[in-house]
Amino acid sequence: MIDEEEDEGDVADVVEGTEGDAIDEGDEAAEGDEGEDAEEEEEDYVDNLDENSTTVGSTFDLRFAPANQLEKSFLDKTTTKAFPGNDFHVLQSFSGIFEESALGDQKESPLPLSLSTPFQDFKLLPGMEATLKQLLKRTSKTVFESAIETNIFGFLNSYRDVWFANRTVATGQLFIQLGALHITNHVLKSMRIVAKNNARLTQIKRQRAKIMLDRKTAERELQLTSTGKKRKRSKKKNPVIEAYDKALNDIQQPEDVQDQGYTRPKVLVLLPVKNDAFKFVSTILSLIPPKAKQQVLNLKRFETEFAPGEDAGVDPTKPEDYRDLFAGNTDDAFRLGIGFNKKAVKLFTDFYASDIIVASPLGLRMIIGTEGDAERDFDFMSSIEILLMDRAEVFGMQNWEHMKVILSVLNCKPYELRETDFSRVRPWVLDGHAKYFRQNIIFSSFTTADLNALFNRHCTNSLGRVKLRPQYSGTLQAVLRQVKQVFQRVPTTSMTTMFDDRFDFFVEHVQPHLKEEEPTLLFIPSYFDYVRVRKHLKQQEIDFVSCADYTKTSMVSRARSDFFHRHKKLLLLTERFHFFRRYKIRGIYKLIFYGLPENALFYSEFCNFIHEGDHKMSLALYTKYDALTLERIVGSERSMKMLSSQNSVHLFC
């Protein structure tokens, strides 16, 4: 059992060939539907879809239809994992990279839809367009707020890898809706294909059974007519029996029913906290057409475990982005399976009976475990077709190692077979090419080195990939204090020596000034650098206090008080500590950034924490490999000049 909290009344009879057919009678129904069974004569939503009016010509059919030529072209032509990129400007205020794969000719796959594409041309399933419009109307929004959101959904619908690196508080909920719409549309279309192929196979099975029954009847009649007669033995069969055998040979299982993977889960959604999962699943339920969700099982349990509690409020004095992330249920260890059936949706399903898995990196890592664990399990991720990561930059603040482990086992061949019908498994899954057909969707507030590495190593979509990030204006204008802001470029030759070069520069040029009388805050982005600097300061017998990732709350309060009252003149503070606490640090007279913060808002925040007065200054150390963080702070154009300038010191007042 994958989910330790799973009810005993799971979907028991669902296998890959007949997914979405069984629901336990004892499951809890949604409020208002409890005790009411769907009418037998009402047609199922999935079975009643008109193929000619839904997805013909869409990228989904070209990508996941059993007989698709794109698969053959890809397997024949792809020889490298490299993706040559070209500059692709989506909007005037955005810069992006549109990268074609090594596939070569891609006539079968349509280009991303243009900004002027009508909403109905996205080829959504019947009912979903009206459901989305109604949902957005309740939130006082239009279908798409601007052209950029429309274009993003066009890229999502083209099944390319997409990374949008400008998620804001204002657009976050809308992007959740776009991702949920795309995922729901994908799952229901997959159910349609499986249902139609199930019907075809059932019809073939019935035809063969009828022919075999007629054949046995004919044999019995021949035996009765030949009783008492001496006949010569002949190797030649009776013409009637031969006709039945020929009919059986003519009715074989078709080859174009390969519509599944090794396991049932198709979509993996990674979110940082339960509050985001609550919003996402609620959006999924809102988008499902009514005929496909006549019951929502375990809904009350979901609301109890994931909905915001009474004490879920956040200090209103905190910044807006902090309130948006940490409002509601902030538990970061969760996992949830969602199973779709013909007329119902069930929450908290076993992973192997789920279509969508919603989890946090930590919650998923608790199941995956580490190499050598006896009970580790990740076979349920062997056939993931869409991977969505929202607030991806937050995963780095939690534990990026979890993401590395998850991505390393994604789309691997399973160790254990669980009623897999190999006649229904797609060829490119059997050949180990599932990762090239997986769509990766990343929503983040900004780009980081870890996310760049993830995008380059694991986003290997054969259709290509799209990376959209804004041209930054910087956050220097958000500094309201009269502060001399000094940016010092640290000379370094390679990324392997960057950390040592930064530390040596700090010891030689910055540390001697730490013994001055003015209270100084030393901001250190990396915890590993913090440990190194702390050890060195202790060896030099420099008195200081610290607020780091694992500092106890009581020690944090004492350190802040000692620093404010000038009992201690040096305070060491890590970026991860500030991310989770977001305290206003008082008593700063001098500010030193050992490295630039990943979140550019932190730079202006700490500059505004500096005590008012004359001759206040801040010093920020950076290297040529900190281009991403420098760009967000000083702006795109200015950062390019600073990195290429012969001067290593730049002053802003």
N, C-alpha and C positions, 0 to 999 in steps of 0.2 A: 504494500500500500504506500503510495507516494505521499499523500497528505495525511499527517498523523491525526488531524481533526476531522477526517472524513466520516460522514455518517455511514451506517451499515446499509442504508437503502440507496445504494448507488445505481446508476444505469448499468445493469448487469449483462444485458444481452446485446450490447452494441459492439460490433466488430467492424473492421475496415470495409467489408463488403456491404454492410447493412447499417451504416452509421445513421443515427437519428431515428430509430424505430421504437425504442422502448423507454418507458418511464415507470418508475415504481409508484404504486398507488398510495403508498404511505408517505410520500414526500410532502413537505409543507408547501402549499400554494401561496401565491401573492394575495394580499388582503383584497377582498372583493371577488376573488376567483375561487376561494376555498369551497370545496364541496360541489363545484359545478364542472361537469365534464363537457368537453366539446361535442357538438352534434356530429353524429356519424356521417350524415349525408353532406356535410360541408367539405368542400374541396380543400386540400392542403395547399398552402401558399407556394411551397417549393415545387410540388408536382404540377401546379397549374400555371407555371411560368411559360410564356410563349417565347420560344428560343429566337424566333425571327424578330421579336420586338425588344430584346433586352441587350444581348451582348455580341451579336454577330459583328465581326470586324473589330472588336475591341482588343486591346493588348492582352487582356486576360485569356481570351480564347486562343490567341496566337502563342501565349506563354504556357498555359496549363491544360489546354485541350489535349486529349490523348494522342491524336494524330497531328502533331505539329511539326512543321518543317524547320522551325527555328532550332529545335533541339538537334536535328541532324546536321544543320549548317554549323552550329556551335561545336559539336563534337568533332566535326571534320576539320574545321578551320582554326580553332583556338590552339595556339601553341605557346602562349605566354600569359603571365598574369599582369603584365604591364598595361597601363591605360594611358595612351598619349593624350594630353590635355590641350585644349584650346581656350583662349579667353572668351567668355560668353557673358556679355553685359545684359542682365535681365531688366533692370531699371536704371535710371540715371544715377540714383543714390546708392545702387548696389553694384558690387563687383562679384562675379561668380566664375566658376570653372565648370564647363560642360565637357565631360570626358566620355568619348566613345570607347567601347571595348575593343578587344583584339578580334572580334567576331568577323569583321569585314562587311560583306553585304548584309544589310539589315532592312531590306525592302518589306519584309513581313511585319516589322514593328513600326508603328506610326511615331512620328516625332511628338514631343510634348505639345499639348494644346496651347494655342496662342492666348494672349491676354483677353482677346475679344470673344473667346469661345463661349457660346451659350451654355448655361448650366445643364440643360437637357442633353447636350451632345457628349456628356461624360459617360453615357450609356449605363446609368445606374439601374438597379432592378426596380420594377414597378412598386410604387408606394413609398420608396425611400426618399425621393426628392421632396414629396409633400411632407413627409415626416420631418426632414431636416428643416424645411422652411418654417414649419409650425414650431419646432424647437427654438429656432433662432428668433422667431417672432415673440416668443414668451420672454426672451432675454433682451428685447428691444434692439435687435440687431437685424441687419439685412443678411441675405444669404452669404455674401462675401463683402467684407468691409472695404476692400481696396483691390487694385489689380494684382498686387504681389501675392495676396492669399489665393486669388483665382489661379494664378500661374503655378503656385506650389501644388494645389490640388491637381492641376494638369500633369505635373511631374509625378505625383503619387500615382495617379491613374495610369501613367505610362509604364509603371513597374520598374523604373530606374531607381538606383540608390539615390537618396536625397538627404542632404545635410543643410538645414537652415540654421545659421548661427547668429540669429538676432531675435531670439524669443524674449518678449518683454511681458510685464505684468498685464498690460492692456491686451496683448494678442495671444497670451498663453491659453486661455480657455477656448478661443476660436481654433487654434491649432490642434487642441485635443479633439474638438468636434470634427475637424478635417481628417485626422488620423483615424478616429473611431468610425467615421463614415466609410472611409476606404477599406478598413478592416472588415466591417460588417458586410459591405458589398462583396468583398472577396470570399468570405466564409459562406454566405448564402448562395453565391454563384457556384462554389465548389459543391455545396449540398445539392444544387440542381443537377450538376453533371453526374454525381454519384447516384441520385435518385433515378435519373433517366437510364443510366446504365444498369441499375438494379432491375428496373422494369423490363429492359431488353433481355437481360439474362434470365429473369423469371419467365418471360414469355418463351424463350428458347428452351428452358428446362421443361416447361409444360408441353411444348410441341414434341420434344424428344420422348417425354414420358408417354404421351398419347401414341406416338408411333411404336414405341416398344410394347405398349399394351396391345395394340392392333397386331403387331408381329407375333406375339405369344398366342393371340387368339387364332391367327391364321395357321400357326404351327399345330395347334391343338386340333383344328378342323382337318388338316391334312393327315394327321395321325389317325383320326376317326375314319376317314374315307379309305385309308390304306389297310385297315384291320382285316385280317383273313386273306389278304391277297399276297401272293409271292411276287416280289419285285426285285429286279436286279439292283444291286448297289451301284449308285452313280455319284461321282464326285461333283457333278453339276447340281447346283442348288435349284430349288424350285423358283420359277420366275417371280412368284408373288413374294417369297422371302427375300429374293435379291432386290426387289423394288423397295421393300422396307429398309434393307441394309443401305441401299444407295441414298434413301431419304435421310437416314441417320447420319451418314457421312457428309451429306450436304449441309446439315444443320450443325455447325460447330460454333464454339464460343468465339465471338469476334475478337480481333486483335486490337481494336481501338477502345477498349474498356480499361486501359491502364490509366487510372485517374486518381491514384492515391500514393502515399508514401509507406514507409515501414510502420509508422504509428499514426494515430489520429490527429494529434495537435498540429495545427497549421500556422498559428500566430503566437509569437512571444512578445509580450509588452513589459518592458522594464521601467519601473517608476521608483522614485526615491523614498516616498512616504505613503502611508495608508490614505491620507487625505487626497492625494492625487489619484490613487487607485479608486477611491469612492467616486470622484468626479468622472473618471474615465468609464467605469462600469455603468454608472448612471446614464452617461451619454450613450453608451452602447444599447442599453435597454430602451432609451428614448428613440433610437433610430430604427430599431427592428419593427417592421410592419406589424400591425395588430394581429393579422392572421397567423403570423409566425411566432407569436408569443402570447397565446391565449392563457398560458400559465407561466409564472416566474417562480420557480421552486427555490426554497431557502432564502427568500428575500428578507424576511425578518431577521434571520441570523446575520445576513450580510450587513444590514443597517446597524445591528447591535455592535458588530465587531469593527466596522469601518467608518461609520458616520461620525461626525464631530460630536463630542460630548458637551455637556453644559459648561465645563471649565476649559473649553478649547480656545478661548480668546487669547490674543497677543497684545502686549503692551502697545497702545496706540502711538507712543512716542518713538517706537522703532521705525526704521526705514520701510518703505513700501514693499520692496522686494523681499525683505525678511518676513513681514506680516503675511505676504502671499504664500510663502513656502511653509512657514511654521504654524499657520493657523490650522485648527482642526486636529485630527489624529496624526501625530508625527512619528508613530511607530515605524521603524525601518526594517522590520523582520516580518515579512508576510508573503503569502503565496495563495493564489486562488485560481481554480479551474472553472471554465465556463463551457458547458455543453449545449449545443443546439440540437433540437429535435424538430419534427415536422410542425408541431403546434405548441411547443413549450421551450423555455430556456431554463436550464438548471445551473445554479451556482454551487460552488464547493464540490465539484465533481472530481473524481480521481483523474489524475493527469492523463492517463491512457484512455480515458473516456471524454476528454475535453477537446474542444476546437480552438479555444483561446486560453492561454496561460498568462495571468497578470501577476507579477511578482516584483519584489525588490531584489537587487543583487545579493544582499545578505540572505534573504529568505530562500532564494534559489541555491545559493552556495551551501546552505545547510543540508540540502538533499544531495547535491553533486559531490560534496565532500572533497577529499584530496586523494591523490594516487596512493593506493595501498589500503584504503578503507574498505572493510568487508561489505558494508551496506550502502556504498555509494551507488547512485543510479542517475543516469542522464540519457537513457535510451529514448525517453519521451521527447527529446529535442532533435531526434534524428531526421525528422521530416518537416522542419519549420520552413515556411514559405515567405513569411513576413516577420521581420524583427523591427520593433519600434522602441526607441529610447527617448523619453521626454525628460527635460531638465538634465541632460547628459553631463553637464559640467558638475552637478552635485555629486555624481558618483565618485569623482576624484576626491571630494572632501570626505566622503564616507570611507571607502576602501577600494582603490582602483584594482587591487589584486583580485577581488571578486569578479570584476569584469573580464580580466585576462583569462581566468579559469573558465568562465561561462562561454566565452567566444572560442576557446580552444576545443571544447567538446561539442559545439553546435554543428549539426548536420553530419555527425560521425555515424558510421554504421553501428547498429545496435548489437550489444553483446548477447542479448536474449530475445528470441522471437516470441511474440505474443499473438497467436492466431493470425499471423500475417498471411494474406492471400497474395502470393507472389504473381499470380496472373493479373492482379489489379495494380501492381506497383509500377510506377513510371520507369522507363529504361534509364533515364539520367540519374534517378535515385539509386538504382541498382549499380550503376557504374561509378558511383561516388562523386558525381558532379552536382549534388544538390546545392552546395554553397554558391555555385555560379548562377543558380536560378533563384536564389533567395534575395528578396528586396530588403534593403536596410534603410530605415528611416530614422534620422537623428534630429531632434529639436534641442537646441542649446542656446544659452544667452550669449555665449561668445566661444571662440575657438581656443583650444588648449593644445599643448604638445601631445598629451595622451590621446585626445580625441583625433588629432591629426594622424597619429600612428595607427589608431583603430581604423580610421577611414582608409588609409593606404594599404593596410595589411588584410583587413577582413571584409571590406566592401568590394567584392570581386564580381559584381553583377555583370552578366554577359551583355546586357543591354546598355551598359554604361552607367555613369553616375553624375550627379549634379551637386555642386557645392555653392551655396549662396551665403555671402557674408557682406555686411555693409561697409561703406567707406566711413571710417570713424572721424569725428570732429574732435575727439578728446574730452577729458574731464577737467582740464586746467581751469576752464571758465567757471567751474563749480566751486573753486576754492575762494572763499569769501574773506579770509584773513589776509592781512598784509604780510605775506611770507615770501622770503627769497627762496625760490625753489631751484636747487642745484641738481643737475643730472650729470653723473660721472660715469663715463664709459670705462669699464675695466678691460685692459688688454688681455686677450686670450687667443690661443691658436687652434683649439679643437674643443668639441663638446666633452671629451673625456677629461680634459684638464681644466674645464671651465670652473668647476666647484673649487678646486685647489687654488686656481688663480684668483678667484673672488675672495677666498679666505685669506690668502697671503696679502692681497691688497687691503683688506680690512685691518689686518694686524699691523701692517706697516703705516698706513695713512689715516685710519679712522680711530683705532683703539687709543692712541695717545691722547685724543681729545675727550675721551669718555671720563677722565678724572676731573674735568672742569666742574664748576659749581652748579651750572644750570642743569635742572632735571631733564633727562634725555630718555626718549622712548626709542628702542631699537626694534623695528618690525622685521621679522624673519619669516618668509613665506613657507619654507620647507622645514618640517620637523627634524629631519636629519641634519640640516645646517644648524638648527637651533641647538641640538645636542652637542655639536662640535664647538659652537661658539660658547656655550655655557661652560663646557669643560675648560676651554682656554681661559675664560675670564676668572674661573676659580683658581686656576694655576697662577694667574697674575695677581691674585688676591684683590680683585676689584669687587666692591660690594654692590649687589644688585638683587632685585626681586624679579619673578617671572610669572607670566600667565600663558601656559602652554596647553597642548591638547589634553593632557591627562592630569592637570593640576586640580586638586580638590577645591570645591566651592569655598570652603572656609579659608583656604590658603589664598584663593583669588581675592576674596574680600580684604584680607589683611594686606596683600601686596598692593592693591589699588589704594588703600588708605595710607600706607607708608609712603607710596610715591606721591600722592596728592599733598600730604603734609610735609614732604621733603625730608622724611626720615631716611629714605633711600633715593639716590639721585639717578639710578638707572633701572629701567623696566624693560625686560625682554618679553615680547609678545608675538605669538605665531598667527599666521593667517587662518588656520583651521579653528583656532580658539575664537577669533573674532567672527568667523562665519557662523558658528553655533551660538555664541553669546551676544554679540553685537552691542557690547557695553560702550558707553561714552566715557572715554578715559580723560580724566581731568588732571591738570597740573603739568602739562607738556610745555616745555620751553624750547626744546630742540628735538627735531624728528629725524631719524635715520632709517632709511629703507635698505636693509641688507640685500634685498632683491625686490623687484617690482611685484606687486600683488597680482594674482590672476584676475581678480575682480577689480576693474578700474574704479568702481565706486569707492572702494576702500581707500584709495589714494586721496581723493578729495575729502573723505570723511575724516581721516587722521590729520590732514592739513587744517581742517576746520576745528579740530580739537585743540590746536596749539593755543596757548594762553595769549590773550591780547597784549600787545605792546610793541615797542620798536625793536629792530634788530633780531627778529625771529626768522629762523631759517629751517629748511628741510634739505636733506641730502639723500639722493636715490642712486644706488649703484646698479648698473646694468651691463650686459655684454651684448655682443652682436648677435648672439643666439636668443636674445629676449625680444625679438622683433614683434612677436604677437602681443605681448603685454605692453611694450612701449607704445605700440600703435594705438591701443585703446586709451592710453593716458594722455599722450601729447597730440594725437591725431595722425591720420594716415600719411598725409603729405609731409608733415614736420618730422615724423619718425624716419622717413626715408632719407631726409637731409641729415639728421643726426647720426644715422648709422654710416653714412658715406662721408661725413665731414672729417677733415683732418684734425679738427679740435675735439678733444675728448671731454671737455667740460662745457655744459650749456646752462645758462641762467635764465629763469623766468621770474618776473616780479608781478 
